[in-house]
């Protein structure tokens, strides 16, 4: 049985990571479409990641970090994780 508080926590994590991705992307002057292209991710999927609506696979997370020229630990720190 799933604990409701863990679902909320997971959702909050996804929103925080998505917001961190968006913040770094914008600070680098990269459009969402360009980032999606660099990461080989569909633009609409990238939008859902940034809104915290999708749980991204570790390989996509690493691709996003590489495209943003930051480490996964740096991006997670920006997300408060």
MODELLER restraints for C-alpha pairs under 7 A, 6 or more apart:
rsr = mdl.restraints
at = mdl.atoms
rsr.add(forms.Gaussian(group=physical.xy_distance, feature=features.Distance(at['CA:14:A'], at['CA:52:A']), mean=4.52, stdev=0.5))
rsr.add(forms.Gaussian(group=physical.xy_distance, feature=features.Distance(at['CA:14:A'], at['CA:55:A']), mean=6.53, stdev=0.5))
rsr.add(forms.Gaussian(group=physical.xy_distance, feature=features.Distance(at['CA:15:A'], at['CA:51:A']), mean=5.98, stdev=0.5))
rsr.add(forms.Gaussian(group=physical.xy_distance, feature=features.Distance(at['CA:15:A'], at['CA:52:A']), mean=3.88, stdev=0.5))
rsr.add(forms.Gaussian(group=physical.xy_distance, feature=features.Distance(at['CA:16:A'], at['CA:79:A']), mean=4.98, stdev=0.5))
rsr.add(forms.Gaussian(group=physical.xy_distance, feature=features.Distance(at['CA:17:A'], at['CA:76:A']), mean=6.66, stdev=0.5))
rsr.add(forms.Gaussian(group=physical.xy_distance, feature=features.Distance(at['CA:17:A'], at['CA:79:A']), mean=5.01, stdev=0.5))
rsr.add(forms.Gaussian(group=physical.xy_distance, feature=features.Distance(at['CA:18:A'], at['CA:49:A']), mean=5.57, stdev=0.5))
rsr.add(forms.Gaussian(group=physical.xy_distance, feature=features.Distance(at['CA:18:A'], at['CA:50:A']), mean=3.74, stdev=0.5))
rsr.add(forms.Gaussian(group=physical.xy_distance, feature=features.Distance(at['CA:18:A'], at['CA:51:A']), mean=5.66, stdev=0.5))
rsr.add(forms.Gaussian(group=physical.xy_distance, feature=features.Distance(at['CA:18:A'], at['CA:52:A']), mean=5.20, stdev=0.5))
rsr.add(forms.Gaussian(group=physical.xy_distance, feature=features.Distance(at['CA:19:A'], at['CA:50:A']), mean=5.81, stdev=0.5))
rsr.add(forms.Gaussian(group=physical.xy_distance, feature=features.Distance(at['CA:19:A'], at['CA:51:A']), mean=6.93, stdev=0.5))
rsr.add(forms.Gaussian(group=physical.xy_distance, feature=features.Distance(at['CA:20:A'], at['CA:75:A']), mean=6.52, stdev=0.5))
rsr.add(forms.Gaussian(group=physical.xy_distance, feature=features.Distance(at['CA:20:A'], at['CA:78:A']), mean=5.80, stdev=0.5))
rsr.add(forms.Gaussian(group=physical.xy_distance, feature=features.Distance(at['CA:20:A'], at['CA:79:A']), mean=5.30, stdev=0.5))
rsr.add(forms.Gaussian(group=physical.xy_distance, feature=features.Distance(at['CA:21:A'], at['CA:50:A']), mean=6.42, stdev=0.5))
rsr.add(forms.Gaussian(group=physical.xy_distance, feature=features.Distance(at['CA:22:A'], at['CA:50:A']), mean=5.95, stdev=0.5))
rsr.add(forms.Gaussian(group=physical.xy_distance, feature=features.Distance(at['CA:24:A'], at['CA:68:A']), mean=7.00, stdev=0.5))
rsr.add(forms.Gaussian(group=physical.xy_distance, feature=features.Distance(at['CA:25:A'], at['CA:68:A']), mean=6.44, stdev=0.5))
rsr.add(forms.Gaussian(group=physical.xy_distance, feature=features.Distance(at['CA:32:A'], at['CA:43:A']), mean=6.87, stdev=0.5))
rsr.add(forms.Gaussian(group=physical.xy_distance, feature=features.Distance(at['CA:33:A'], at['CA:43:A']), mean=5.44, stdev=0.5))
rsr.add(forms.Gaussian(group=physical.xy_distance, feature=features.Distance(at['CA:35:A'], at['CA:67:A']), mean=6.80, stdev=0.5))
rsr.add(forms.Gaussian(group=physical.xy_distance, feature=features.Distance(at['CA:36:A'], at['CA:42:A']), mean=5.92, stdev=0.5))
rsr.add(forms.Gaussian(group=physical.xy_distance, feature=features.Distance(at['CA:36:A'], at['CA:43:A']), mean=5.19, stdev=0.5))
rsr.add(forms.Gaussian(group=physical.xy_distance, feature=features.Distance(at['CA:36:A'], at['CA:46:A']), mean=5.99, stdev=0.5))
rsr.add(forms.Gaussian(group=physical.xy_distance, feature=features.Distance(at['CA:38:A'], at['CA:67:A']), mean=6.21, stdev=0.5))
rsr.add(forms.Gaussian(group=physical.xy_distance, feature=features.Distance(at['CA:39:A'], at['CA:63:A']), mean=5.30, stdev=0.5))
rsr.add(forms.Gaussian(group=physical.xy_distance, feature=features.Distance(at['CA:39:A'], at['CA:64:A']), mean=5.84, stdev=0.5))
rsr.add(forms.Gaussian(group=physical.xy_distance, feature=features.Distance(at['CA:39:A'], at['CA:67:A']), mean=6.61, stdev=0.5))
rsr.add(forms.Gaussian(group=physical.xy_distance, feature=features.Distance(at['CA:48:A'], at['CA:54:A']), mean=5.66, stdev=0.5))
rsr.add(forms.Gaussian(group=physical.xy_distance, feature=features.Distance(at['CA:49:A'], at['CA:55:A']), mean=6.93, stdev=0.5))
rsr.add(forms.Gaussian(group=physical.xy_distance, feature=features.Distance(at['CA:49:A'], at['CA:56:A']), mean=6.74, stdev=0.5))
rsr.add(forms.Gaussian(group=physical.xy_distance, feature=features.Distance(at['CA:62:A'], at['CA:72:A']), mean=6.51, stdev=0.5))
rsr.add(forms.Gaussian(group=physical.xy_distance, feature=features.Distance(at['CA:65:A'], at['CA:71:A']), mean=5.77, stdev=0.5))
rsr.add(forms.Gaussian(group=physical.xy_distance, feature=features.Distance(at['CA:65:A'], at['CA:72:A']), mean=5.86, stdev=0.5))
